[in-house]
Amino acid sequence: MKLSIDNVKTIVYRAYDKASRGEVPHECSCKELVDYVLDNTHLTYKYILVTALAAKATDETINPLCLQVKSELPGAYDARSICHGVIVRFDMEVLAKALGGSNEPFLNKPARFPELSTTNAVRKGRDQSILNKLCSDLPLVDTSEKAFEGLTYAMYKLLLIKAEKEKLTQFTISADGSATAQLMACINALLSENHEGEVLTLVVAGLFDQYLAQEADFQVEVHPVNQAGASSKEISDLDIYLAGKHYVANELKDKPFVDTDMIHAADKVMQTGKMHMNFIVGRHGGADPRIIAECVNSYLERGFVLNVVPIDVFAPTLLGVCRDVDCDRFAKYILNIAMQTKFKEVTIDYVLRVLKEHFDI
């Protein structure tokens, strides 16, 4: 069965418009299912649910349990095409990544089965419970009307998430002559905690955003830390693009590492034809200096520059060559990145606390 992407897109926007106007079916038959899945943290199942509701609302004959057209269940359709062609774009362009900001969610393992089944391989505990809930409740969404009501209610919940995210950046940090020193002091405070590498990632991303702010066309591509759902085009932990071309790769380590970590990162970059990368080490990271030197020299002999640099050297150096330093831009940027990339709530709370202490926001 083939669904029209344009028809699904029309249904998604119709549900969004109703939710935006406050026409929310709070008593819809699948409210409990939508609440359970969207209030949990498993990104792939969120995309699976919204895709199933959108598809069923468009064509009543599709089976919402199906993930692939090769499923032997009646009503099989290509859920991946609908998700990546409609839902992912809608999440990026309209919802400000409230659904999760995943580029290719159906490449993740839970979506690589022909259909949803309680026997699909999944981690025990909460993930299994979400799968069980989808398997038991989605078949009850047996009409397009029920599916559209569920989709509209899901849009309502996602709009609330979007609004909450926007509230976090509703502040203004006044500019003054000591902006560089102020920002450096804030960065020093932020780096005192690592939060599994998320703080280091935010700081480096924010620094590159400051450095490239005068460029007309740049992109700082931050990949999720220890999470599924990153782009298949990922080269390093933090990739920088200028005018659509890869500019610099940055591997980030805020924990102890060994030579194989450097080798893996460098080889991945070399495979793209790039002959330089930054290997930025956080305050909680490190390795034997002799191992680092041997690895750096080994790659230099092959014509590749592996720049292993501590964040306490990298940060003031890059900040020192910025044309302008904008504390307001930095604060809002790292908060938006943290939310869009679905960093942990404890990380976002920590960043907010430090920003409030330094900038009285």
C-alpha positions as CSV (number, residue, x, y, z in Angstrom):
1,M,0.0,0.0,0.0
2,K,1.4,3.4,-0.9
3,L,0.4,6.6,0.9
4,S,0.7,10.0,-0.6
5,I,3.2,12.1,1.3
6,D,1.4,15.2,0.3
7,N,-1.9,13.9,1.6
8,V,-0.3,12.9,5.0
9,K,1.3,16.4,5.2
10,T,-2.1,18.0,4.7
11,I,-3.6,15.9,7.5
12,V,-0.7,16.8,9.8
13,Y,-1.1,20.5,9.2
14,R,-4.8,20.3,9.7
15,A,-4.3,18.6,13.1
16,Y,-1.7,21.2,14.0
17,D,-4.0,24.1,13.0
18,K,-6.8,22.7,15.2
19,A,-4.5,22.2,18.2
20,S,-3.1,25.8,17.7
21,R,-6.6,27.1,17.8
22,G,-7.3,25.3,21.0
23,E,-9.7,22.8,19.5
24,V,-8.2,19.9,21.4
25,P,-10.0,16.5,21.8
26,H,-8.9,15.9,25.4
27,E,-11.3,13.0,25.7
28,C,-10.0,11.2,22.5
29,S,-10.0,7.4,22.7
30,C,-6.2,7.2,22.4
31,K,-5.4,10.0,24.9
32,E,-3.8,7.5,27.4
33,L,-1.6,6.0,24.7
34,V,-0.4,9.4,23.5
35,D,0.3,10.6,27.0
36,Y,2.2,7.4,27.8
37,V,4.5,7.5,24.8
38,L,5.1,11.3,24.5
39,D,5.7,11.7,28.3
40,N,8.4,9.0,28.1
41,T,11.9,9.5,26.8
42,H,12.2,6.9,24.0
43,L,12.5,9.0,20.8
44,T,12.0,6.3,18.2
45,Y,8.7,5.2,19.7
46,K,7.5,8.8,19.7
47,Y,8.1,9.1,16.0
48,I,6.5,5.7,15.4
49,L,3.3,6.8,17.3
50,V,2.9,10.1,15.5
51,T,3.6,8.5,12.1
52,A,1.1,5.8,12.7
53,L,-1.6,8.3,13.8
54,A,-0.9,10.5,10.8
55,A,-1.0,7.6,8.4
56,K,-4.2,6.1,9.8
57,A,-5.9,9.6,9.8
58,T,-5.0,9.8,6.1
59,D,-6.0,6.4,5.0
60,E,-8.3,4.3,7.3
61,T,-7.2,1.0,5.5
62,I,-3.6,1.2,6.8
63,N,-2.5,-0.9,9.7
64,P,-0.9,1.4,12.4
65,L,1.2,-1.5,13.7
66,C,3.1,-1.8,10.4
67,L,6.5,-0.3,10.0
68,Q,7.5,-1.7,6.6
69,V,5.5,-2.4,3.4
70,K,6.9,-6.0,3.5
71,S,5.0,-6.7,6.7
72,E,2.6,-9.7,6.2
73,L,-0.1,-7.9,8.2
74,P,-3.0,-6.6,6.2
75,G,-2.8,-2.8,5.6
76,A,1.0,-2.7,5.4
77,Y,2.6,0.5,4.3
78,D,6.0,2.2,4.2
79,A,6.0,4.0,7.6
80,R,9.6,5.1,7.2
81,S,8.9,7.2,4.1
82,I,6.0,8.9,5.8
83,C,8.0,9.6,9.0
84,H,11.2,10.9,7.2
85,G,9.2,12.7,4.5
86,V,6.6,14.4,6.6
87,I,7.0,14.0,10.4
88,V,10.7,14.7,10.7
89,R,10.5,17.8,8.5
90,F,7.4,19.0,10.4
91,D,9.2,18.5,13.7
92,M,12.2,20.5,12.4
93,E,10.4,23.3,10.6
94,V,7.3,23.9,12.7
95,L,7.6,22.3,16.1
96,A,11.2,23.5,16.8
97,K,12.2,19.8,17.4
98,A,9.6,19.4,20.2
99,L,9.2,15.8,19.1
100,G,12.9,15.1,19.4
101,G,14.9,16.5,16.6
102,S,16.0,13.2,15.2
103,N,17.0,13.3,11.5
104,E,16.4,9.6,10.7
105,P,14.5,7.9,13.6
106,F,13.4,4.9,11.5
107,L,17.1,3.9,11.1
108,N,17.1,3.0,14.8
109,K,16.6,-0.6,15.9
110,P,13.1,-0.4,17.2
111,A,11.8,0.7,13.8
112,R,13.7,-1.9,11.8
113,F,11.1,-4.6,12.2
114,P,8.3,-5.3,9.6
115,E,5.7,-4.4,12.3
116,L,5.4,-3.6,16.0
117,S,5.2,-6.8,18.1
118,T,5.7,-7.5,21.7
119,T,8.4,-10.1,20.6
120,N,10.6,-7.4,18.9
121,A,14.0,-7.1,20.5
122,V,14.0,-4.2,22.9
123,R,15.5,-3.3,26.3
124,K,13.6,-4.6,29.2
125,G,11.8,-2.3,31.6
126,R,10.4,1.0,30.4
127,D,11.2,0.5,26.7
128,Q,9.4,-2.9,26.7
129,S,6.4,-1.3,28.4
130,I,6.1,1.4,25.7
131,L,6.3,-1.3,23.0
132,N,3.6,-3.3,24.8
133,K,1.4,-0.2,25.1
134,L,1.7,0.5,21.4
135,C,1.0,-3.1,20.4
136,S,-2.1,-3.2,22.6
137,D,-3.6,0.3,22.0
138,L,-2.8,1.1,18.4
139,P,-5.1,-1.6,16.9
140,L,-7.9,0.1,18.9
141,V,-7.4,3.2,16.7
142,D,-9.5,1.6,14.0
143,T,-10.9,4.7,12.2
144,S,-9.5,7.7,10.6
145,E,-11.5,9.9,12.9
146,K,-10.0,8.3,16.0
147,A,-6.5,8.6,14.5
148,F,-7.1,12.3,13.6
149,E,-8.3,13.1,17.1
150,G,-5.2,11.3,18.6
151,L,-2.9,13.2,16.2
152,T,-4.5,16.5,17.1
153,Y,-4.1,15.8,20.8
154,A,-0.4,14.8,20.2
155,M,0.1,18.2,18.4
156,Y,-1.4,19.9,21.4
157,K,1.1,18.2,23.7
158,L,4.0,19.0,21.4
159,L,3.0,22.7,21.2
160,L,3.1,22.8,25.0
161,I,6.7,21.4,24.9
162,K,7.6,23.9,22.2
163,A,6.2,26.8,24.3
164,E,8.1,25.6,27.4
165,K,11.4,25.5,25.5
166,E,10.8,29.0,24.1
167,K,10.2,30.4,27.7
168,L,13.8,29.3,28.7
169,T,15.3,31.8,26.2
170,Q,13.0,34.8,26.9
171,F,15.7,37.0,28.5
172,T,18.2,39.6,27.4
173,I,21.8,39.9,28.5
174,S,23.0,43.5,28.1
175,A,26.2,44.1,26.2
176,D,29.2,45.9,27.7
177,G,32.9,46.3,27.3
178,S,33.8,43.3,29.4
179,A,31.8,40.8,27.4
180,T,34.8,38.6,26.6
181,A,35.8,38.4,30.3
182,Q,32.2,37.8,31.4
183,L,31.8,35.0,28.9
184,M,35.1,33.4,29.8
185,A,34.2,33.4,33.5
186,C,30.8,31.8,32.6
187,I,32.6,29.1,30.5
188,N,35.0,28.4,33.4
189,A,32.1,27.8,35.7
190,L,30.2,25.7,33.2
191,L,33.2,23.4,32.6
192,S,33.5,22.5,36.3
193,E,30.8,19.8,35.7
194,N,30.8,17.5,32.7
195,H,27.3,15.8,32.8
196,E,28.6,12.9,30.6
197,G,30.2,15.2,28.1
198,E,27.1,17.3,27.4
199,V,28.5,20.5,28.9
200,L,31.7,20.3,27.0
201,T,29.7,19.8,23.8
202,L,27.6,22.9,24.5
203,V,30.6,25.1,25.3
204,V,32.5,24.1,22.1
205,A,29.4,24.6,20.0
206,G,28.8,28.0,21.5
207,L,32.4,29.0,20.9
208,F,32.2,28.1,17.3
209,D,28.9,29.9,16.9
210,Q,30.6,33.1,18.3
211,Y,33.6,32.6,16.1
212,L,31.6,32.2,12.9
213,A,28.8,34.7,13.7
214,Q,30.0,37.0,10.9
215,E,29.9,34.3,8.2
216,A,26.9,34.3,5.9
217,D,26.3,30.6,5.7
218,F,27.6,28.3,8.5
219,Q,26.2,25.4,10.5
220,V,27.4,24.0,13.8
221,E,26.1,20.4,13.7
222,V,25.8,19.0,17.2
223,H,25.3,15.3,17.5
224,P,23.6,13.7,20.5
225,V,25.9,12.6,23.2
226,N,25.5,8.8,23.9
227,Q,22.1,8.8,22.2
228,A,20.6,7.1,19.2
229,G,19.1,9.1,16.4
230,A,22.2,11.1,15.2
231,S,22.5,11.8,11.5
232,S,24.1,9.1,9.3
233,K,26.2,11.8,7.9
234,E,27.9,12.4,11.2
235,I,31.7,12.7,10.9
236,S,32.7,13.7,14.4
237,D,31.0,14.7,17.7
238,L,30.7,18.2,16.5
239,D,30.9,19.0,12.7
240,I,31.2,22.5,11.3
241,Y,30.0,23.4,7.8
242,L,30.6,26.5,5.8
243,A,28.5,27.1,2.6
244,G,27.4,23.5,2.8
245,K,30.9,22.1,2.9
246,H,32.5,20.3,5.8
247,Y,34.9,22.8,7.5
248,V,36.2,21.2,10.6
249,A,35.7,18.0,12.7
250,N,35.8,18.1,16.5
251,E,36.0,15.0,18.7
252,L,35.1,15.8,22.3
253,K,36.3,13.8,25.3
254,D,35.5,14.7,28.9
255,K,36.5,11.4,30.3
256,P,39.7,9.3,30.3
257,F,40.6,8.0,26.9
258,V,43.2,5.8,25.2
259,D,45.0,5.7,21.9
260,T,42.3,3.7,20.2
261,D,39.8,6.5,20.9
262,M,42.1,8.9,19.0
263,I,42.7,6.5,16.2
264,H,39.0,5.7,15.7
265,A,38.2,9.5,15.6
266,A,41.0,10.4,13.3
267,D,40.5,7.5,10.9
268,K,36.8,8.4,10.5
269,V,37.7,11.9,9.5
270,M,40.5,10.8,7.2
271,Q,38.0,8.6,5.3
272,T,36.2,11.8,4.3
273,G,39.3,13.2,2.8
274,K,39.8,15.8,5.5
275,M,43.3,16.0,6.9
276,H,42.8,17.9,10.1
277,M,40.7,17.6,13.2
278,N,40.4,18.9,16.7
279,F,40.4,16.4,19.6
280,I,39.2,18.6,22.4
281,V,39.8,17.3,25.9
282,G,37.6,18.4,28.8
283,R,38.7,18.9,32.4
284,H,37.5,15.5,33.3
285,G,39.3,13.8,30.4
286,G,42.9,12.9,29.7
287,A,45.4,10.3,28.7
288,D,49.0,9.5,29.1
289,P,50.9,12.4,27.5
290,R,53.3,9.9,25.9
291,I,50.5,8.0,24.2
292,I,49.0,11.3,22.9
293,A,52.4,12.4,21.5
294,E,53.0,9.1,19.8
295,C,49.5,9.1,18.2
296,V,49.8,12.8,17.1
297,N,53.3,12.2,15.6
298,S,52.1,9.0,13.9
299,Y,49.3,10.8,12.1
300,L,51.5,13.8,11.3
301,E,53.8,11.4,9.4
302,R,50.8,10.4,7.3
303,G,50.0,14.1,6.5
304,F,47.2,14.3,9.0
305,V,47.0,16.9,11.8
306,L,45.5,15.5,15.0
307,N,45.2,18.5,17.2
308,V,44.7,17.2,20.8
309,V,44.0,20.3,22.8
310,P,42.6,20.9,26.4
311,I,39.4,22.9,26.5
312,D,41.2,25.3,28.9
313,V,43.5,26.2,26.0
314,F,41.0,25.9,23.2
315,A,38.3,28.1,24.8
316,P,40.3,31.3,25.5
317,T,42.2,30.9,22.2
318,L,39.0,30.8,20.1
319,L,37.3,33.4,22.2
320,G,40.3,35.7,21.8
321,V,40.0,35.7,18.0
322,C,36.3,36.4,17.8
323,R,35.4,39.7,16.1
324,D,32.7,40.3,18.6
325,V,31.6,38.5,21.8
326,D,27.9,38.3,22.5
327,C,27.0,36.8,25.8
328,D,23.3,37.0,25.0
329,R,23.7,35.0,21.8
330,F,25.9,32.4,23.6
331,A,23.5,31.8,26.4
332,K,20.4,31.4,24.1
333,Y,22.4,29.3,21.6
334,I,23.6,26.7,24.1
335,L,20.1,26.4,25.7
336,N,18.5,26.0,22.3
337,I,21.1,23.4,21.3
338,A,20.6,21.5,24.6
339,M,16.8,21.4,24.1
340,Q,16.9,20.6,20.4
341,T,19.4,17.8,20.8
342,K,17.4,16.4,23.7
343,F,20.2,16.7,26.3
344,K,19.3,15.6,29.8
345,E,17.0,17.8,31.9
346,V,19.7,17.8,34.7
347,T,22.2,19.2,32.2
348,I,19.8,22.0,31.1
349,D,19.0,22.8,34.7
350,Y,22.7,23.1,35.4
351,V,23.4,25.3,32.5
352,L,20.4,27.6,33.4
353,R,21.7,27.8,37.0
354,V,25.2,28.9,35.9
355,L,23.8,31.4,33.4
356,K,21.6,32.9,36.1
357,E,24.6,33.2,38.4
358,H,26.7,35.0,35.9
359,F,24.2,37.1,33.9
360,D,21.3,37.6,36.3
361,I,18.8,36.3,33.7
